[in-house]
């Protein structure tokens, strides 16, 4: 139940290594919860350290050599110059961190 894998990413700008967790919350399949979804966790510290703000773009990519990279592109969200086949997730003003079951 809830299999996960830790994936090492490298920040394109600083070269810093960060491990993100890719988790499949599958409790619904076992009758344990209503969840049947994938999540990428471990980004909060990275986003805060980079001063992420509404409208910034988080870029996650895989290099030709098979390594994973991430970067935070400040600015204007979907207006950022990216290729047509790029999928964009724009940070909104309503993301929250949950600590101890409570919103922080």
C-alpha positions as CSV (number, residue, x, y, z in Angstrom):
1,X,0.0,0.0,0.0
2,X,1.2,3.5,-0.9
3,X,4.4,2.6,-2.7
4,X,7.0,5.3,-3.0
5,X,10.4,6.0,-4.6
6,X,12.9,8.7,-3.7
7,X,14.1,10.5,-6.9
8,X,17.3,12.6,-6.8
9,X,16.9,16.0,-8.7
10,X,19.6,18.6,-9.3
11,X,18.9,22.3,-9.3
12,X,19.8,23.7,-12.8
13,X,21.1,26.9,-11.3
14,X,22.9,26.0,-8.1
15,X,23.8,22.4,-8.8
16,X,22.2,21.5,-5.4
17,X,20.9,18.0,-5.0
18,X,17.3,17.5,-3.7
19,X,15.5,14.2,-3.2
20,X,11.8,14.2,-4.0
21,X,9.4,11.5,-3.1
22,X,7.0,10.1,-5.8
23,X,4.2,8.4,-3.9
24,X,1.2,6.4,-5.2
25,X,-1.5,6.8,-2.6
26,X,-3.7,3.8,-3.4
27,X,-5.7,3.2,-0.2
28,X,-8.9,3.2,-2.3
29,X,-7.8,-0.1,-3.9
30,X,-7.5,-1.7,-0.4
31,X,-10.7,-0.1,1.0
32,X,-8.5,1.9,3.5
33,X,-9.3,5.4,2.2
34,X,-10.7,7.3,-0.8
35,X,-7.3,8.1,-2.2
36,X,-6.1,6.9,-5.6
37,X,-3.6,9.5,-6.7
38,X,0.1,10.2,-7.3
39,X,2.0,12.9,-5.4
40,X,5.4,14.4,-5.7
41,X,6.5,15.5,-2.2
42,X,9.5,17.2,-0.7
43,X,9.3,20.5,-2.6
44,X,8.3,22.9,0.1
45,X,11.8,23.6,1.4
46,X,13.1,24.0,-2.1
47,X,10.3,26.4,-3.1
48,X,10.7,28.5,0.1
49,X,14.5,28.7,-0.3
50,X,14.1,30.0,-3.8
51,X,11.5,32.5,-2.8
52,X,8.8,31.0,-5.0
53,X,5.8,33.2,-5.6
54,X,2.5,33.1,-7.4
55,X,3.1,32.9,-11.2
56,X,6.5,31.3,-11.0
57,X,7.1,28.2,-13.0
58,X,8.6,25.0,-11.6
59,X,10.4,23.1,-14.3
60,X,11.0,19.3,-13.8
61,X,12.9,17.6,-16.6
62,X,14.9,14.5,-17.4
63,X,18.3,15.0,-19.1
64,X,19.5,12.9,-22.1
65,X,21.8,11.1,-19.6
66,X,18.8,10.0,-17.5
67,X,19.3,12.4,-14.6
68,X,16.5,14.5,-13.2
69,X,16.7,18.3,-13.0
70,X,14.5,21.1,-11.6
71,X,14.5,24.8,-11.6
72,X,12.3,27.7,-10.6
73,X,11.6,30.2,-13.3
74,X,10.5,33.5,-11.8
75,X,8.0,35.5,-13.6
76,X,4.8,35.3,-15.5
77,X,3.7,31.7,-15.5
78,X,2.3,30.6,-18.9
79,X,3.9,33.6,-20.6
80,X,7.3,32.1,-20.0
81,X,8.9,31.0,-23.3
82,X,8.6,27.3,-23.4
83,X,8.0,24.8,-26.3
84,X,4.5,24.0,-27.4
85,X,4.6,20.5,-26.0
86,X,5.7,21.5,-22.5
87,X,3.2,20.9,-19.7
88,X,3.1,23.8,-17.3
89,X,1.9,23.8,-13.7
90,X,1.6,27.4,-12.5
91,X,1.9,28.1,-8.8
92,X,-1.3,29.5,-7.4
93,X,-1.9,31.5,-4.2
94,X,-3.7,28.6,-2.5
95,X,-1.1,25.9,-1.9
96,X,-0.6,25.0,1.7
97,X,1.7,23.0,3.9
98,X,0.1,20.6,6.3
99,X,1.9,20.0,9.6
100,X,0.6,17.6,12.2
101,X,-2.8,17.4,10.5
102,X,-3.2,21.2,10.5
103,X,-2.7,23.8,7.9
104,X,0.3,26.0,8.5
